[in-house]
Each structure stands twice: as structure tokens, then as C-alpha cells.
Amino acid sequence: MINKPPLTALTQIPPHLQTIADYEQQAELHLPENTWHYLQGGAMDEKSVRNNLSQFDEIQLVPRLLNDLTQGSTQVEILGQTFPHPIFLAPIGHQQQFHPEAEAATALAAEVLGSNILLSTFTNTDMRQLKKENPLKWFQLYWQGDREKSLALVRLAEQHNFKAIVITVDSPHTGIRDRERRVHFQLPEGMQHPHTPTHIPLPELRADQHPVFEGLMQIAPKWADIEFVIANTDLPVILKGVLHPLDAKKAVEIGVKGLIISNHGGRVLDTTICPLHALQNIKAIVPNEFPLLLDGGIRRGTDVFKALAMGASAILIGRPYIYGLAVAGALGVAHVIKILKEEFEITMALMGTSTIPEINKDYISQK
């Protein structure tokens, strides 16, 4: 057990912080115990949380040597956008509980390091505060239980130069998070969410109606709602949380432009298929150039390489950059991205690959 009160955020990066694992250890010192468990925890027995990390152990790297890498680049193109590297920041809400500057600090670090940021609907920072001229930002939409309310957020994102709408579809109901309940976790009282209430108003239920199936699930998004959003925006619509190939196939058919393969960091439904395995299944049935992004378990530059070799167009990190935010605000987030980016660059070089398109299954061996 760590003694409280937690440490305040650092203003300089100490030399012992060299890896994401170092940041994870340090971050625990900077957060209240229940906030730490909220960040680290997952659904039920947290098997998916652990499996997301161990999924990369099943893949070994097979380097090619003596290639000319002098024109090397980590640049990647997705949906007509060019990104300096394929390390994106996953949407995480309520970031004020990790650092007072919240998503504003994360966005600054992302801009400086050239990372695409996915801003959560549950941001504590108004999307209008993010630099409008920076194109490396997508907006993540939690369905608001209503088409017009949801579309209003899409319109706001359009006005402020967000380049895609990412609809999270894997959490129509909160997961059963035993760890959070044991520590009585609650969001800080009075925390502001400028774009949405913390809880979407539920329909009124009669005594004979089921609180799950006729409550939250009644106002959860359906395929027709996704089609509605697609029909009412010129921005590409991406679905986050898809794991089943038939859902991927349906998404392609209705005009979804990309998928984020994710089990929500293991926070919603426990014992789901690992994202890396789901990626392989989905890659086999979507068009060859269809963007698939992998979210979950990335902790090393070698993990980034393995995900791309398995068919990912880019990867998302979540908890790692929050460790950086808790430790040192924008400086910490920037350092976490820098660590992962440099590890990936060196991995690419040692693997004999000079560009992202060269990375494929020829460079990996699965146990």
C-alpha cells in the first residue's frame, strides 16, 4: 500500500523514467488510491486486461538484414490524412482526475510529438480549446441516447476541424468493475463535462420493465443510428470496439470508413478475444486498404511493430499516456510518446524495414 497524500506532478523528468513500465510505477505515487484502481482496473476478474498485455508475447520478430534504410520514415496515411507516425492517443474521459490541466495538457503533448489525439465525449476540456489549426485530432462520440443530441456533438466537431468521428460501440452498458466497487470509486464531485452529462438520462421504466434491456439498451445505438450519422456528416465515421468479423463486414457495407479493434482496455466485458487476434480475423474479411487500428496492451515499440505486421494501420495507447499525464502533465505525456516512438523507430531499423508499408507478416513468427 502506498502512503498518501499523492505526490504533486513533476516539472522535470527524472532520469530513472526510461520506459512505460517506469512511468506506470511512478504514476501510482501521484494518484489517490481509488483513482489508481479506476485507471488500472477492468471488468470482473480482469482477465482481458492481462491478456491484452500478454497477447504480444505470442509473436516473435524475424529481422531482415543489410537493407538500405537511409530513406526511412514512420509516416503513415489513413483516410487521406498523413500522420508523422502511427502512435495515436486513445479517447480517455475525465482526465482532470489525473492532472489539473486534463485533456489540454494531453492535446499539447500530442501536437508537439505529432500524435493524433482522439478526444473523448467525456472530456473535461472543451473541444473548442484544442488548437483549431492542428489537423491531428479526431472526436470520439458516445451515443447520447438520441440522434439529435448526438448529431449536435458531430456538428461541433466539424466546426472545430476534427477530421473524423469515432463512435464507441462496445460499451452500451458499463462493465461490472469489481475493483472500482471495492474502493468505492466515484468521479470527483462537481467535475465539469462541457459536452455531455456524465450519465445519459434513462427512459422512465414501469415496474414490469427490465432495467437493463428496456433501460440503457433501449437508448443504445443501433446499426440504423450509425447509418444516420454517416448520412449526416462529411467526416469519415470510424467504429471503436469492434471484435467480430461479421460486425466488421456489416460496418464496411453501410459506409463506415475504418475500425478500431478494441475490447475497451478490458474495462467492459471480461474474457473477450484479444484485439490482436480479432485484428487477424477481421483483416481477412475487409478490403485490403480498409483502415484497421489496434487498441489495447501496447507498452513497447516492438508491440507497435507487431500490431502493424498483423495488419493494423496504426495503434492507440491509453493507460500509458495517462501515466505520463499523472506524473508530469503535458511534459510526461510527451515523454511517454517519445519513448514509444523512439523504441518503434529503432525496432523498424533493426528489423530491416524503412517504411510502414514494408511491415508485414513476413517479419513475425507466431508461437
C-alpha positions in Angstrom: 0.0 0.0 0.0 1.3 3.4 -0.9 1.3 6.2 1.7 -0.9 9.2 0.8 -1.2 12.0 0.1 -0.1 11.5 -3.5 2.9 13.4 -4.9 2.2 16.5 -7.0 3.1 16.5 -10.7 6.7 16.8 -11.6 8.1 19.8 -13.5 11.2 17.9 -14.8 11.6 14.3 -15.9 13.9 12.4 -13.6 16.5 10.1 -15.2 15.0 6.9 -13.9 11.9 7.2 -16.1 13.1 5.3 -19.2 10.2 3.1 -20.1 6.4 2.9 -20.0 6.8 0.4 -17.1 8.8 3.1 -15.2 6.0 5.6 -15.7 3.4 3.1 -14.5 5.3 2.6 -11.2 5.8 6.4 -10.8 2.2 7.3 -11.7 0.9 5.3 -8.7 2.8 7.7 -6.4 0.9 10.6 -7.9 -2.7 9.4 -7.7 -5.1 8.8 -4.9 -5.6 5.1 -4.3 -9.2 4.9 -5.7 -8.2 6.9 -8.8 -5.3 4.5 -9.3 -7.6 1.5 -9.2 -10.0 3.2 -11.6 -7.2 3.7 -14.1 -5.7 0.2 -13.7 -8.8 -1.8 -13.2 -11.0 -3.7 -15.7 -14.2 -5.7 -15.8 -14.8 -8.7 -13.4 -11.6 -10.8 -13.0 -9.6 -8.5 -15.3 -8.5 -11.4 -17.5 -8.9 -9.3 -20.6 -6.7 -6.6 -19.1 -3.9 -9.1 -18.5 -4.4 -10.9 -21.8 -4.2 -7.6 -23.7 -0.7 -7.2 -22.4 0.4 -10.9 -22.9 -1.0 -11.1 -26.4 2.2 -9.7 -27.8 4.3 -12.4 -26.2 2.8 -14.9 -28.7 4.6 -13.2 -31.6 8.3 -13.2 -32.2 10.2 -10.9 -34.6 12.1 -12.2 -37.6 14.5 -9.5 -38.8 15.8 -8.9 -42.3 19.3 -7.6 -42.5 21.6 -5.5 -44.8 18.8 -3.4 -46.2 19.4 0.3 -47.2 17.4 2.3 -44.6 18.7 5.8 -45.3 15.3 6.9 -46.6 13.5 5.6 -43.6 10.3 7.1 -42.3 7.5 6.3 -39.9 5.0 8.4 -41.8 1.6 6.8 -42.4 -1.5 7.7 -44.4 -5.0 6.9 -43.2 -8.2 8.2 -44.8 -6.3 10.8 -46.8 -4.6 12.2 -43.8 -0.8 12.0 -43.3 0.5 11.3 -39.8 4.2 11.5 -38.8 3.9 8.2 -37.0 1.3 5.5 -36.2 1.1 6.1 -32.4 -2.3 7.7 -31.6 -3.8 8.6 -28.3 -7.0 6.7 -27.4 -10.0 8.6 -26.1 -10.0 8.7 -22.3 -12.5 10.8 -20.4 -12.4 12.6 -17.1 -8.7 13.4 -17.4 -8.9 16.1 -14.7 -8.7 13.4 -12.1 -5.2 12.6 -13.3 -3.9 16.2 -13.7 -5.5 19.6 -13.3 -4.8 20.6 -16.9 -6.6 17.4 -18.1 -7.0 17.0 -21.9 -5.5 20.4 -22.6 -2.1 19.0 -21.4 -2.6 15.8 -23.4 -3.5 17.7 -26.5 -0.4 20.0 -26.2 1.9 17.0 -25.9 0.2 15.2 -28.8 0.6 18.3 -31.0 4.3 18.7 -30.2 5.0 14.9 -30.8 2.8 14.6 -33.9 0.4 12.2 -32.4 -3.2 12.0 -33.5 -5.5 12.6 -30.5 -8.9 11.1 -30.1 -10.8 13.4 -27.8 -13.4 11.7 -25.6 -17.1 12.9 -25.3 -16.4 12.8 -21.6 -13.6 15.3 -21.9 -13.2 17.9 -19.1 -11.7 20.2 -21.6 -14.0 21.9 -24.2 -13.1 20.7 -27.7 -13.0 24.4 -28.7 -9.9 24.8 -26.5 -7.9 22.4 -28.7 -5.9 24.2 -31.4 -8.2 24.5 -34.3 -5.5 24.6 -37.0 -3.9 21.3 -35.8 -5.4 18.6 -38.0 -4.2 15.7 -35.9 -7.4 15.2 -33.9 -10.5 13.0 -34.2 -13.6 13.2 -32.0 -14.9 10.2 -30.1 -18.6 10.1 -29.8 -20.5 8.3 -27.0 -24.1 7.9 -28.3 -26.3 10.4 -26.4 -29.4 8.2 -26.4 -30.8 10.5 -29.0 -30.0 11.2 -32.7 -30.3 15.0 -32.5 -28.1 15.3 -29.3 -25.5 13.0 -30.9 -25.6 14.9 -34.1 -25.1 18.2 -32.3 -21.7 16.9 -31.0 -20.8 15.8 -34.5 -21.6 19.3 -35.8 -19.4 20.9 -33.1 -16.5 18.6 -34.0 -17.0 19.6 -37.7 -16.8 23.3 -36.8 -13.6 22.9 -34.9 -11.6 21.0 -37.5 -11.8 17.5 -36.1 -11.0 15.1 -39.0 -13.1 12.0 -38.1 -15.9 10.9 -35.9 -15.1 7.8 -33.8 -18.2 6.2 -32.4 -17.6 3.9 -29.5 -20.0 0.9 -29.8 -18.7 -1.7 -27.3 -20.0 -0.1 -24.1 -23.8 0.5 -24.2 -23.7 -0.6 -20.6 -21.0 -0.1 -18.0 -18.9 -3.1 -17.3 -19.0 -4.9 -13.9 -15.9 -3.4 -12.3 -15.3 -5.2 -9.0 -12.1 -3.4 -8.3 -13.8 0.0 -8.5 -16.7 -1.1 -6.3 -14.3 -2.4 -3.7 -12.6 1.0 -3.3 -15.9 2.9 -3.7 -14.7 4.9 -6.7 -16.7 7.9 -7.7 -15.8 10.8 -10.0 -14.9 13.9 -8.1 -18.0 15.9 -7.2 -18.6 18.9 -9.4 -16.3 17.7 -12.2 -17.3 19.6 -15.4 -18.0 17.8 -18.7 -18.7 20.6 -21.2 -20.2 18.4 -23.9 -22.4 15.9 -22.1 -23.8 14.9 -18.7 -21.9 12.1 -17.0 -24.9 9.9 -17.2 -27.3 9.9 -20.2 -30.9 10.2 -18.9 -32.6 6.9 -18.9 -36.1 6.3 -20.2 -38.8 6.0 -17.4 -39.5 2.4 -16.7 -42.6 0.7 -15.4 -42.3 -1.8 -12.6 -42.6 -4.7 -15.0 -39.8 -3.5 -17.4 -36.3 -4.7 -17.3 -33.7 -2.1 -16.1 -31.0 -3.3 -18.5 -32.8 -4.4 -21.7 -35.5 -1.8 -21.5 -33.3 0.8 -19.8 -29.8 1.5 -21.1 -30.1 -0.9 -24.0 -33.2 0.8 -25.2 -31.3 4.0 -25.9 -28.1 2.4 -27.0 -27.0 3.0 -30.7 -28.2 0.5 -33.4 -26.9 0.0 -36.9 -29.6 2.4 -38.2 -28.1 5.1 -35.9 -24.7 4.6 -37.4 -26.2 4.9 -40.8 -27.9 8.1 -39.7 -24.6 9.7 -38.6 -22.9 8.6 -41.8 -25.6 10.2 -43.9 -25.4 13.5 -41.9 -21.7 14.2 -41.9 -19.0 14.6 -44.5 -16.4 13.4 -42.0 -15.3 9.7 -42.1 -17.1 7.7 -39.4 -15.0 5.1 -37.6 -16.4 2.5 -35.2 -14.4 1.7 -32.0 -14.8 -1.6 -30.2 -15.5 -4.0 -33.0 -14.2 -7.6 -32.4 -16.4 -9.8 -34.6 -15.7 -10.2 -38.3 -19.4 -10.1 -39.1 -19.7 -6.7 -37.4 -16.7 -5.6 -39.4 -18.4 -6.8 -42.6 -21.6 -5.0 -41.8 -19.7 -1.8 -41.0 -18.0 -1.8 -44.4 -21.3 -2.4 -46.1 -23.0 0.6 -44.6 -20.2 3.0 -45.3 -18.1 3.0 -42.1 -14.6 4.2 -43.2 -12.4 2.5 -40.5 -12.5 0.3 -37.4 -10.7 0.4 -34.1 -10.2 -3.1 -32.9 -10.6 -2.9 -29.2 -12.1 -4.6 -26.1 -12.1 -1.2 -24.3 -8.9 -2.0 -22.4 -10.7 -4.9 -20.7 -12.9 -2.5 -18.9 -16.4 -3.5 -20.2 -16.7 -7.2 -20.9 -14.2 -9.7 -19.4 -12.7 -12.7 -21.2 -13.2 -11.2 -24.7 -11.0 -12.1 -27.6 -7.7 -10.2 -27.6 -7.6 -7.3 -30.0 -4.6 -8.7 -31.8 -6.4 -12.0 -32.5 -9.6 -10.1 -33.5 -7.5 -8.0 -35.9 -6.3 -11.1 -37.7 -9.8 -12.4 -38.1 -11.2 -9.0 -39.3 -8.3 -8.3 -41.6 -9.2 -11.4 -43.5 -12.6 -10.2 -44.5 -12.4 -6.4 -45.1 -11.0 -4.8 -48.2 -7.2 -4.7 -48.4 -6.7 -1.0 -47.8 -9.5 -0.6 -45.2 -8.1 1.1 -42.1 -7.9 -1.1 -39.0 -6.4 0.4 -35.9 -5.5 -1.6 -32.8 -6.2 -0.5 -29.3 -5.1 -2.4 -26.2 -1.9 -3.6 -24.5 0.8 -1.6 -26.3 3.7 -1.0 -23.9 6.8 -1.2 -26.2 7.9 -0.1 -29.6 8.1 -3.8 -30.5 4.4 -4.1 -29.7 3.7 -1.3 -32.2 5.7 -3.2 -34.9 3.9 -6.5 -34.2 0.5 -4.8 -34.5 1.4 -3.3 -37.8 2.8 -6.6 -39.0 -0.5 -8.2 -38.2 -2.4 -5.7 -40.3 -3.0 -2.6 -38.2 -2.8 0.8 -39.9 -1.9 2.5 -36.6 -2.2 1.8 -32.9 -3.7 3.6 -29.9 -2.3 3.9 -26.4 -4.5 4.7 -23.4 -3.2 4.0 -19.9 0.5 4.7 -20.9 -0.1 8.3 -21.7 -2.3 8.7 -18.6 0.7 7.5 -16.6 2.7 10.4 -18.2 -0.1 12.9 -17.5 -0.3 11.9 -13.8 3.5 12.1 -13.4 4.3 15.4 -15.2 1.3 16.8 -17.1 2.0 17.7 -20.8 5.7 17.0 -20.3 5.0 13.5 -19.1 2.6 12.7 -21.9 5.1 14.0 -24.4 7.9 11.9 -22.9 5.8 8.7 -23.0 5.0 9.3 -26.7 8.7 10.0 -27.3 9.8 6.8 -25.6 7.4 4.7 -27.6 8.1 6.5 -30.8 11.9 6.0 -30.4 11.5 2.4 -29.5 9.4 1.8 -32.6 11.9 3.6 -34.8 14.8 1.6 -33.5 12.7 -1.6 -33.9 12.0 -0.7 -37.5 15.7 -0.2 -38.2 16.8 -3.4 -36.6 14.0 -5.3 -38.4 15.3 -4.0 -41.7 12.2 -2.0 -42.6 12.5 1.6 -43.7 8.8 2.5 -44.2 5.5 1.5 -42.6 4.1 -0.3 -45.8 7.1 -2.7 -45.7 6.0 -4.1 -42.3 4.0 -7.3 -42.8 3.7 -10.9 -41.6 7.0 -11.9 -43.2 8.7 -10.2 -40.3 6.9 -12.1 -37.5 6.5 -15.7 -36.3 3.5 -16.7 -34.2 4.0 -19.3 -31.4 
